Amino acid sequence: MTIKQLKYKLKKILFYFQYNLTRRIRILFNIDQKTLINDLEIVLPPEHLLTLYNYIYPKYDTFLPKLVSNIDKNMSVIDIGANVGDTLVRLIASNPKLNYYSIEADEYFYLYLKKNNEKFKINTQTKIKLIKELVGLDLVGYLKGTSSGTKSLVESNDGLKTKKLDEIILEHNINNIALIKVDVDGYDYNVLLSGLNQIKKHKPVLFFEYIYVNELGYIDVINKLNEIGYKNWTVLNNYGVVIFENKSYAEVLNLIKSKTKSYDVLDIYCKWMK
């Protein structure tokens, strides 16, 4: 091991020690985190892991901001699974001239989403609509997880009932949809299925998360998207590194079916082509 490698290793060990110690203190005393994203200070729950991801994975959550920078003004972006609004901050920094619809169902994360929305200037807030809904196709359940960053739907007859994305778009009169981003930890395919009518109408760029536990559902929705004209598929790992880009839907399905352990969670991007 070279001196340079040793220094890097020691620096990493020190970072993890300091981070874990600070995190335990925050959780113990219920102290919110504060972090800068594109010069805007936002607040995070005490145990949220965003600051760790930003440090370890430099490409984390960088794909979409580059994408929206090329979208024409006054078009609409729908962010389903907005969490605390960190992606929203990045998107607005990249293109403040769009209309943003941030959808978050979890009460705890929605509270932080509201807090962070209030940090924008008033003229920016007018371009943002916060929506508290559980999106999906004929599901009933509740969100389970921790405040470290993710919660997933657990189906239960006594839980919340989902509302179709098609219905939400019509109810809130969302027009000129350029991008739909979905990150709901395992049932992204169901969210997309609930919005197929409006997806066919607006033909937005789609960006969604794949999680292996619901493989058949994802295979179904990818096939349906291909049938209505979605091409040029790009796949990233969960930390923003591109695995391949501008490939056919069949290559996405082959990757999913390969069940490669390191690809249990993926981000998938596609766009409609004439």
C-alpha positions in Angstrom: 0.0 0.0 0.0 1.4 3.4 -1.0 1.5 6.4 1.3 -1.2 8.0 -0.8 -3.5 5.0 -0.5 -2.9 4.8 3.3 -3.8 8.5 3.7 -7.0 8.0 1.7 -7.9 5.0 3.8 -7.3 6.8 7.1 -9.3 9.8 5.8 -12.2 7.5 5.0 -12.1 5.7 8.4 -12.1 9.1 10.1 -15.0 10.3 8.1 -17.1 7.2 8.9 -16.2 7.5 12.6 -17.2 11.2 12.8 -20.3 10.7 10.7 -21.6 7.8 12.8 -20.9 9.5 16.1 -22.6 12.7 14.9 -25.6 10.8 13.6 -26.1 8.9 16.9 -26.1 12.2 18.7 -28.6 13.8 16.3 -30.9 10.8 16.7 -30.5 10.7 20.5 -31.4 14.4 20.9 -33.8 14.6 17.8 -31.7 17.3 16.1 -32.4 18.0 12.5 -29.6 18.1 10.0 -28.9 21.0 7.8 -27.1 20.7 4.4 -26.4 22.8 1.4 -27.7 21.7 -2.0 -26.9 24.1 -4.8 -26.4 27.0 -2.3 -29.8 26.4 -0.7 -29.8 25.1 2.9 -32.4 22.4 3.5 -33.3 20.5 6.6 -33.3 16.7 7.0 -34.5 14.3 9.6 -31.9 13.4 12.2 -31.2 9.9 10.8 -31.6 10.7 7.1 -28.7 9.4 5.0 -28.6 11.9 2.2 -25.5 13.7 3.5 -23.7 10.3 3.6 -24.7 9.5 0.0 -23.6 12.9 -1.3 -20.2 12.4 0.2 -19.6 8.8 -0.9 -21.3 8.8 -4.3 -20.4 12.0 -6.2 -22.8 11.1 -9.1 -25.8 10.5 -6.8 -28.9 12.3 -8.0 -27.0 14.2 -10.8 -28.7 12.6 -13.9 -32.0 14.3 -13.7 -30.7 17.9 -13.1 -28.7 17.6 -16.3 -31.8 16.3 -18.1 -34.2 19.1 -17.0 -31.7 21.8 -18.0 -32.8 21.2 -21.6 -36.5 21.3 -21.1 -38.4 24.3 -22.4 -39.8 26.8 -20.0 -43.3 26.4 -18.5 -43.3 22.6 -19.1 -44.2 20.4 -16.2 -42.2 17.9 -14.1 -44.0 15.4 -11.8 -41.9 14.1 -8.9 -43.6 11.1 -7.3 -41.9 10.0 -4.1 -40.5 13.5 -3.5 -39.3 12.6 0.0 -37.9 15.7 1.7 -37.5 17.7 -1.5 -33.8 17.3 -2.1 -34.2 16.2 -5.7 -36.6 19.2 -6.2 -33.9 21.6 -5.0 -31.5 20.2 -7.6 -34.0 20.3 -10.4 -35.0 23.9 -9.7 -31.4 25.0 -9.5 -30.9 23.4 -13.0 -34.1 24.9 -14.5 -36.3 27.3 -12.4 -38.6 28.0 -15.4 -40.5 24.8 -15.2 -43.7 23.9 -13.2 -43.0 21.3 -10.5 -45.5 18.9 -8.9 -44.0 17.2 -5.9 -46.0 14.2 -4.6 -45.2 12.6 -1.3 -47.5 10.3 0.7 -45.6 9.9 3.9 -46.7 12.3 6.7 -43.2 12.6 8.2 -41.3 13.2 4.9 -44.1 15.6 3.7 -43.5 17.8 6.7 -39.9 18.2 5.7 -40.9 18.7 2.1 -43.0 21.6 3.2 -40.3 23.1 5.3 -37.8 23.0 2.4 -40.3 24.4 0.0 -40.6 27.4 2.2 -36.9 28.1 1.8 -37.4 29.0 -1.9 -38.0 32.6 -2.9 -41.7 33.4 -3.3 -41.5 33.6 -7.1 -40.0 30.1 -7.2 -42.7 28.8 -4.8 -45.4 29.8 -7.2 -43.9 27.3 -9.7 -44.2 24.4 -7.2 -47.3 22.4 -6.2 -47.0 20.0 -3.2 -49.4 17.1 -3.3 -49.9 14.6 -0.5 -51.2 11.4 -2.1 -50.4 7.7 -2.2 -50.1 7.1 -6.0 -50.9 3.7 -7.6 -53.3 1.4 -9.3 -55.9 -0.2 -6.9 -53.6 -0.7 -3.9 -54.4 -0.4 -0.2 -51.7 -0.2 2.4 -49.4 1.9 4.5 -45.8 3.1 4.3 -43.3 1.3 6.4 -39.6 2.2 7.0 -37.4 4.6 8.8 -36.7 8.3 8.5 -33.2 7.4 7.2 -34.5 8.1 3.7 -36.9 5.4 2.4 -40.3 3.9 3.1 -42.1 1.3 1.1 -45.7 0.3 0.7 -47.0 -2.6 2.7 -50.3 -3.8 1.4 -53.0 -4.0 4.1 -56.8 -3.9 3.9 -57.0 -1.3 6.7 -54.4 1.1 5.1 -54.6 4.1 2.7 -56.1 3.7 -0.8 -54.0 4.7 -3.7 -55.1 7.3 -6.2 -54.3 6.8 -9.9 -51.7 9.0 -11.5 -54.2 9.6 -14.3 -56.7 11.0 -11.8 -54.1 13.2 -10.0 -53.0 14.8 -13.3 -56.6 15.6 -14.3 -57.5 16.8 -10.8 -54.6 19.2 -10.6 -54.9 20.2 -14.3 -51.3 19.3 -15.0 -50.4 20.2 -18.6 -47.4 20.0 -20.9 -45.8 17.2 -18.9 -42.2 16.8 -20.0 -40.9 14.5 -17.2 -42.4 12.0 -14.8 -39.9 10.8 -12.1 -41.0 7.9 -9.8 -39.1 6.7 -6.7 -41.4 4.8 -4.4 -39.2 1.8 -3.3 -40.6 -1.2 -5.1 -43.9 -0.3 -6.7 -42.8 2.3 -9.3 -44.2 -0.1 -12.0 -47.7 0.2 -10.4 -47.5 4.0 -10.3 -46.7 4.0 -14.0 -49.5 1.6 -14.8 -51.9 3.9 -13.0 -50.9 6.8 -15.3 -50.7 5.1 -18.7 -53.6 7.1 -20.2 -51.9 10.4 -19.5 -48.4 9.0 -20.4 -49.8 8.1 -23.8 -51.3 11.6 -24.1 -48.3 13.7 -23.0 -45.4 11.3 -23.9 -43.1 12.6 -21.2 -39.6 11.4 -20.5 -39.8 8.7 -17.7 -37.3 8.0 -14.9 -38.1 5.4 -12.4 -36.6 3.0 -9.9 -36.5 -0.8 -10.3 -36.3 -3.1 -7.3 -35.9 -6.8 -7.9 -38.6 -8.0 -5.5 -41.4 -7.0 -7.9 -39.6 -8.2 -11.1 -42.7 -9.4 -12.9 -44.5 -6.0 -12.4 -41.5 -4.2 -13.9 -41.3 -6.5 -16.9 -45.0 -5.9 -17.5 -44.7 -2.1 -17.5 -41.5 -2.0 -19.5 -43.2 -4.2 -22.2 -46.3 -1.8 -22.2 -44.1 1.3 -22.5 -42.3 -0.3 -25.4 -45.6 -1.0 -27.1 -46.6 2.7 -26.9 -43.4 3.9 -28.3 -40.8 4.3 -25.5 -37.2 3.8 -26.8 -33.7 4.7 -26.0 -33.4 3.1 -22.6 -30.7 4.1 -20.2 -30.0 2.3 -17.0 -28.0 3.6 -14.0 -27.1 1.9 -10.7 -28.6 3.2 -7.5 -25.8 5.7 -7.0 -26.0 7.5 -10.4 -23.4 5.6 -12.4 -24.5 4.8 -16.0 -24.5 1.0 -16.7 -25.6 1.5 -20.4 -27.4 4.1 -22.4 -29.6 4.4 -25.5 -30.3 0.7 -25.7 -33.4 -1.3 -26.6 -36.0 -2.3 -24.0 -35.0 -6.0 -24.6 -31.6 -5.2 -23.1 -33.2 -3.7 -20.0 -35.2 -6.9 -19.6 -32.1 -9.0 -20.1 -30.4 -7.1 -17.3 -33.3 -7.5 -15.0 -33.7 -11.2 -15.7 -30.0 -11.8 -15.1 -30.7 -11.3 -11.4 -27.1 -9.9 -11.0 -26.9 -9.2 -7.2 -25.2 -5.8 -7.7 -28.2 -4.7 -9.8 -31.0 -5.4 -7.4 -31.8 -1.7 -7.5 -31.6 0.3 -10.7 -32.7 3.6 -12.1 -34.3 3.4 -15.5 -34.7 6.2 -18.0 -36.6 6.2 -21.3 -38.2 8.5 -23.8 -40.9 8.3 -26.4 -39.8 8.3 -30.0 -41.9 8.7 -33.2 
